[in-house]
């Protein structure tokens, strides 16, 4: 559930939702929830349902790419935080990063300190990336208050949704 919590509470708000195609600050054609269109096949606009479907596929893809690196995470929260990081930067940037090298050495706190280095787009510091990295760090360190009201509400929602899916509703 940590992965879903990070996806809903960090990735979606950080990426935003756009039903129309646009160019992100790095000049990449993008739509829905941060879906980068490198092939130029984007439609002019999308429905909310299409965007949710695309996001779930993208999140799953980035999670699998990160898992292919065979890292030993300090927690599922760290894995989820780095899935967000991979979603934002792409597996190529992540796999060659100092952050990943530090995780391989089991230097998790130092690895999480690396997040703030990744705040540039086109050579310019983006305030949105600074905020995103600051919000990612506690997840990376596993500093999540699972007793908070917000978390408990999400847990209730997630369990209900999971049960509906299992019943085929």
C-alpha positions as CSV (number, residue, x, y, z in Angstrom):
1,X,0.0,0.0,0.0
2,X,3.0,2.4,0.5
3,X,3.4,2.5,-3.3
4,X,-0.2,3.5,-3.9
5,X,0.0,6.1,-1.1
6,X,3.0,7.8,-2.6
7,X,1.5,7.6,-6.1
8,X,-1.7,9.3,-4.9
9,X,-0.2,11.8,-2.4
10,X,3.1,12.7,-4.0
11,X,3.2,11.8,-7.7
12,X,-0.2,12.9,-8.8
13,X,-0.1,16.3,-7.0
14,X,3.5,16.9,-8.2
15,X,2.7,16.1,-11.8
16,X,-0.7,17.6,-11.9
17,X,-3.5,16.4,-14.2
18,X,-3.9,17.8,-17.7
19,X,-6.5,16.4,-20.1
20,X,-4.9,18.4,-22.9
21,X,-1.5,17.8,-24.3
22,X,1.2,20.4,-23.3
23,X,5.0,20.8,-23.2
24,X,6.6,20.5,-19.8
25,X,9.4,22.8,-18.6
26,X,12.0,20.5,-20.2
27,X,10.2,20.9,-23.6
28,X,8.7,17.3,-23.6
29,X,5.2,16.8,-24.9
30,X,3.2,15.6,-22.0
31,X,-0.4,14.8,-21.1
32,X,-2.6,13.4,-18.3
33,X,-0.5,12.8,-15.2
34,X,3.0,13.4,-16.3
35,X,2.9,11.0,-19.3
36,X,5.8,11.9,-21.6
37,X,5.1,11.5,-25.3
38,X,8.5,10.9,-26.9
39,X,6.9,9.4,-30.0
40,X,4.6,12.3,-30.9
41,X,1.5,10.1,-30.9
42,X,-0.5,12.2,-28.4
43,X,-4.1,13.1,-29.0
44,X,-5.2,16.6,-28.5
45,X,-7.1,15.7,-25.3
46,X,-8.0,12.8,-23.0
47,X,-10.8,11.8,-20.6
48,X,-10.2,11.5,-16.8
49,X,-10.7,7.7,-17.2
50,X,-8.0,7.5,-19.9
51,X,-5.6,9.5,-17.7
52,X,-6.1,7.3,-14.7
53,X,-5.5,4.2,-16.9
54,X,-2.4,5.7,-18.4
55,X,-1.1,6.7,-15.0
56,X,-1.6,3.2,-13.5
57,X,0.3,1.7,-16.5
58,X,3.1,4.3,-16.2
59,X,3.5,3.8,-12.5
60,X,3.6,0.1,-12.9
61,X,6.2,0.4,-15.7
62,X,8.4,2.7,-13.6
63,X,8.1,0.4,-10.6
64,X,9.2,-2.6,-12.7
65,X,12.1,-0.6,-14.1
66,X,13.3,0.3,-10.7
67,X,12.9,-3.3,-9.4
68,X,15.1,-4.4,-12.3
69,X,18.0,-2.7,-10.7
70,X,17.7,-5.2,-7.8
71,X,18.3,-2.7,-5.1
72,X,18.0,-3.5,-1.4
73,X,15.7,-0.7,-0.1
74,X,15.6,0.3,3.5
75,X,11.8,0.1,3.4
76,X,8.8,-0.2,1.0
77,X,8.5,3.6,1.6
78,X,11.9,4.1,0.1
79,X,11.0,1.9,-2.9
80,X,7.8,4.0,-3.4
81,X,9.7,7.3,-3.1
82,X,12.2,6.1,-5.7
83,X,9.4,4.9,-8.0
84,X,8.2,8.5,-8.0
85,X,11.8,9.6,-8.7
86,X,11.9,7.2,-11.6
87,X,8.5,8.3,-12.8
88,X,9.8,11.9,-12.9
89,X,13.4,11.4,-14.3
90,X,13.3,8.1,-16.2
91,X,15.2,4.9,-15.4
92,X,18.3,6.0,-17.4
93,X,18.9,9.0,-15.1
94,X,18.1,7.1,-12.0
95,X,20.1,4.0,-12.7
96,X,23.3,6.0,-13.3
97,X,22.8,8.3,-10.3
98,X,24.9,8.6,-7.2
99,X,21.7,8.0,-5.3
100,X,21.4,4.5,-6.6
101,X,25.2,3.9,-6.0
102,X,24.6,4.8,-2.4
103,X,21.7,2.5,-2.0
104,X,23.8,-0.3,-3.4
105,X,26.3,0.5,-0.6
106,X,23.3,0.5,1.9
107,X,24.0,4.1,2.7
108,X,20.3,5.0,2.7
109,X,20.4,8.3,4.5
110,X,23.1,9.7,2.2
111,X,21.2,8.3,-0.8
112,X,18.0,10.2,0.2
113,X,20.1,13.4,0.6
114,X,20.9,13.1,-3.1
115,X,17.3,13.9,-4.0
116,X,17.7,17.6,-3.7
117,X,20.4,17.6,-6.5
118,X,17.7,16.7,-9.0
119,X,15.8,20.0,-9.2
120,X,16.9,21.2,-12.7
121,X,15.1,21.3,-16.0
122,X,16.9,22.8,-19.0
123,X,19.7,24.0,-16.6
124,X,17.2,26.0,-14.5
125,X,16.2,25.2,-10.9
126,X,12.4,24.6,-10.8
127,X,10.6,25.5,-7.6
128,X,8.2,22.7,-8.2
129,X,11.0,20.2,-8.3
130,X,12.5,21.6,-5.1
131,X,9.2,21.1,-3.4
132,X,8.7,17.7,-4.8
133,X,12.2,16.5,-3.7
134,X,11.6,18.0,-0.2
135,X,8.3,16.1,0.0
136,X,9.9,12.9,-1.3
137,X,12.7,12.8,1.2
138,X,10.6,11.7,4.3
139,X,9.2,8.8,2.2
140,X,12.7,7.9,1.1
141,X,13.8,7.8,4.7
142,X,10.7,5.8,5.8
143,X,9.5,8.7,8.0
144,X,5.8,8.2,7.4
145,X,3.2,8.7,10.1
146,X,1.0,5.7,9.6
147,X,-1.0,6.7,12.6
148,X,-2.0,10.1,11.0
149,X,-5.7,10.7,10.1
150,X,-4.7,11.2,6.5
151,X,-3.0,7.9,6.3
152,X,-5.8,6.1,8.1
153,X,-8.3,7.5,5.7
154,X,-6.3,6.4,2.7
155,X,-5.8,3.0,4.2
156,X,-9.6,2.6,4.6
157,X,-10.2,3.8,1.0
158,X,-7.4,1.5,-0.4
159,X,-8.7,-1.5,1.5
160,X,-12.3,-0.8,0.2
161,X,-11.1,-0.4,-3.3
162,X,-9.0,-3.6,-3.1
163,X,-12.0,-5.5,-1.9
164,X,-14.2,-4.2,-4.7
165,X,-11.6,-5.2,-7.3
166,X,-11.3,-8.7,-5.7
167,X,-15.1,-9.1,-5.9
168,X,-15.0,-7.9,-9.6
169,X,-17.2,-4.9,-9.0
